[in-house]
Amino acid sequence: MKQILSIVFIFFISCLMPKKSLAWGAKGHEIVAQIAFHYLDDSTKTKVMHYLRKMSIEEASTWMDENRSNNYYDFMKPWHYIDFDKDSVYRPTAERNVLTVIYTAMNEMKHKETLKDREIKERLLYFFHLVGDLHQPLHCGYSQDKGGNTVIIKAPGYGGNLHSFWDTDMIESHKIKMEDCIKLYDDFKPEEVKSIQKINLLKWMNETRSLLPIAYDFKDSKVSEEYVTSNITIVKRQLLIAGLRLASVLKEVMKTA
């Protein structure tokens, strides 16, 4: 009986402990991939699907998260985010994070003739997932609270950490779909779309991080309906921008394939 109680206690405590959450959740990543293909030219789509083989774009977008439980891929765990101290500026580093992994993979794809098909596929899987991660504000977060993972909040119908709330809950509770995000496209002027799609990874990261004050705009761990309503639009916009930029990255890396 004591052994059973001990197991129950350990399980209960483990549920309360903050965990490093996944970015956008499966649904968010799938939406980013769908948006990218919605705006991508047919030639690039064909090239990408050639290397993905039988894998769908939705499966490609979640592959890195699906394999987190596989110890073989433990080396990828720090790749999903780029946390640094609040009120500090990011300094270029050789450390593997969401920014440097995308940058390195893009440079490697400039020499596709030296890569095997499976290696090209792996790098495409990185792009499908990590470009999405780069646009989730808490994945460009503060190191002090592990990107919001240790910030416990209470919201209507939700109790957990801030990171997970942005990753998954706002998307799933409001049943956000690709079509909801694409509706925001008309808010952009043509020159804005061109600027958004211009590849500049450091700029993208800084833009995402600039949203953190909004994400932390609540008091006493209580998140209101007003907070959720105002930030739902930001979530949709970030998913749209991530999709547009994923399309740009895919077009760039596949142009000589």
N, C-alpha and C positions, 0 to 999 in steps of 0.2 A: 504493500500500500504506500509506504514511504517513497519507494522508487517511482511509482506512478505519479505521486504528487510532485516529486522533484522534476519529472519530465514535463508535466503541465506547467510548473512554475517557470522553467527555462524557456518553454515555448512562448509563454505570456510575455516574459521580459524581452525576448528576441523580437516580438511583434512591436514593442514600444520603442526599440532602439532605432534611431535614424539610419536610413540606408541611402547609399548613393543611387538616385533614381535614374531612370532612362529618359532620354530627351524626347519630348513630344509624344512618347508612347507610340505604339504601332500605328494607330490611326493617323496621327499627325505626320509621321514619316511617309505613310502611304499617300497622303494628300499632297505632300511636297513632290513626290515622284510623279503623281498624276498631273499636277500643274506643269511640271517640267515638260512632260511629253505632250501636253496640250499645246504648248507654245514652241515645241521643237520641230525643226524641218524633217521631212520624211527620210532624207538621206542619212542624217545623223541617227534617227530612230533605228533604221535598218542596221547600221554599223553596230550600235549598242546592243541590239537584240542578238546579233550574230555572236557576240562574246558572252552574253548572258545565257545563251543556249535555251534551255527549257525553263529557265527561271523568269518569273514575271517581274515587272518593275516594282510591284508592291513587295514581293519577296526580297528583291534586291535592296529595297529601302530599309528593311528590318533585319537583314542578315547579321549585322554587327551586334545588335541587341539579342537576337535569338541565340547567338553563340557565347553569350556572357557566362553561361553556366558550364561551358566547356573549358576545363582548366588549360587546355592547349592554347587557348586564346587569351589567357590572363594578361599577356603583354599589351593587349589592346585597350585595357580598361582606362588608362589615363588619356586615351585618344579622344574621348567623347566631350571633353570640356577644356576650358582654359581659365582657371581661377587665379586671381591675384589680389593683393590687398586693396581694400577700399581706399579711395583718394590717392591711388598711385597710378602710374602710367606703365603700360606693358613694355617690357624690355625684351628685344629679340633674344631667343634662347635656342639651344640645341635640343632641349627637352622635347619629348614627343607629346604633343597635345593636339587638339582639334585643328588649330591653325597650321602648325608645322607639318602635320601628316598630310593635309590637303595640299599644301605647298610642295612638299617633297614628291607626292604622287603625281602631281601635275608636271613637274620637271622630268620625272621618270618616263612619263607618257610621251614626252617629246622624242624619245628614242625607242619607240615601240618595236623597231626591228630587232632590238636586243632582248625583248621580253617574249616569253612564251604566252600562248593564248590564256592559260590559267592565271598568269601573272597580270595580264591586262584585265581579265575579269575581276580579280581581287581589287585592283585599283578602282575600277568602276563601282564596285560595291562600297568602297570607302567614300567615293563622291556621293553616291546615292544617299548614304546615311549621314555623313559628317557635315555636308553643306546644310542639311536640316538642323543638325545640332548647333551649328555656328549661329543660327538665328533664333535660338531659344534663350531669352535673356539670362536665365539662371545658369546656363552653360558657359556664360562669359561672366561668371559671378565673383563674389568676394571669397577669398581664401579663409577668412575668419569664420565663416559659417558653412564652408564647403558648398558654396553655390546655393544656399538656402535649404540645404538638407537637414540642418540642425535647427531651423526656425519652425517651430510648431505653431500651426494656426487652426482657428475654428471658423469655418465658412458655412453658409446654408447648405446642409446636406453633406458636409465634408469635415473630416477631422484628420489632420496629418501634417506633412511638412510643406513648406512653400514651394519647394522645387517640384514635388510631385503634383501639386495643385496646378502649376503652369504646364507641366509635361502632359498630363493626362486628363485631369478632372474637368477643366474648363472646356476642353475639346469634346469629351464624351458626354458630359452633362448637358451640353447645348447642341449635341449631335451635329457638329460642324462637318460639312462636306466640301469637296473640291469646288462645287458650284457656288457655295457661299463665299469662298475666298476670291474666286474669279470676278464676282460682282464688283469687287473693289478696284479692279483693273482700270475701270473708266474714270476713277478719281485721279489717275496719273496723266500728266501731259506727255506727249511723245518724247520730249527731251528728257523728262524724268525717267521714263522707261529705259531710254538709252543709257542714262547715268546709272540706274539701278543695275543694269546688266553688265556694265563694264567691270571686268574682273580686277578686284583689288581686295585681297583677303583681309589685310590689316584694317582697311576702312570698314569692311563688313563687320568685323569683330567689334570695332569701336562704336559703330552705329547700334549694334545689338546691346552692348554694355550700357549705352546711354539711356536705355529703357529701365535700368535697375531702380532708380529713384521712384519710378511709377509703380514697379512691382512691390516695393517695400512701403508704399503709402497706405499704411493702416496702423492702428493703435491697439495696444494690449492684446495682441495675437488674434484680434477679431476682424474678420474680413466681411464687409457688408455686401449687400446686393448691389449697391451703387458701384463698389469697387469691381465686382464681377462684370457688371454690365459695361462699364467703360473699358475694361481690359479685354473683353471678348473681341472687340474690333481690332485691338492691337495684335492679338493672337492670330486672327484671320489674315491681317496685313503681313505679319511676319512669315506665315506659311506661304502666302502668295509671293512675297519677295524671295524667299528661299527657293521656291519652285522656279521662278524666273532666272535666278542665279545658277541653279543647278543646270538648267537648260544651257546657259552660257558656258559653264564649265565643260559639259558633255560635248558641246559643239566644238569648243577649243581643242580638247584632248583627242577628239576623233577626226579632226579635219584632214589628217594625213593617213588615216587608216584605209 
